[in-house]
């Protein structure tokens, strides 16, 4: 069996500010919420522990957002790094312009 090799550390990402990292992670959380939303929308909430109702339907979007933020904070789908890399590229291009 061939050993798995991890990608080398991307030193370009070291230039990212905490605010940029937060924005990239927030973008990933938003994308995850869009993916999770339809999953929850198809669940028959009358058969869940809470039994459905107006209260559950009111809180459901907040639950989806909270779950998406937790998933993104734990590494998510890996969207934050490419987004951050693109943010850094765009910033470098802007700084290179006269």
Secondary structure, DSSP 4 states (H G I P E B T S, - for coil): -PPP-PPPP-GGGGG--HHHHHHHHHHHHHHHHHHHHHHHHTS-GGGSTT--SHHHHHHHHHHHHHHHHHHHHTTTTSHHHHHHHHHHHHHHHHHH--
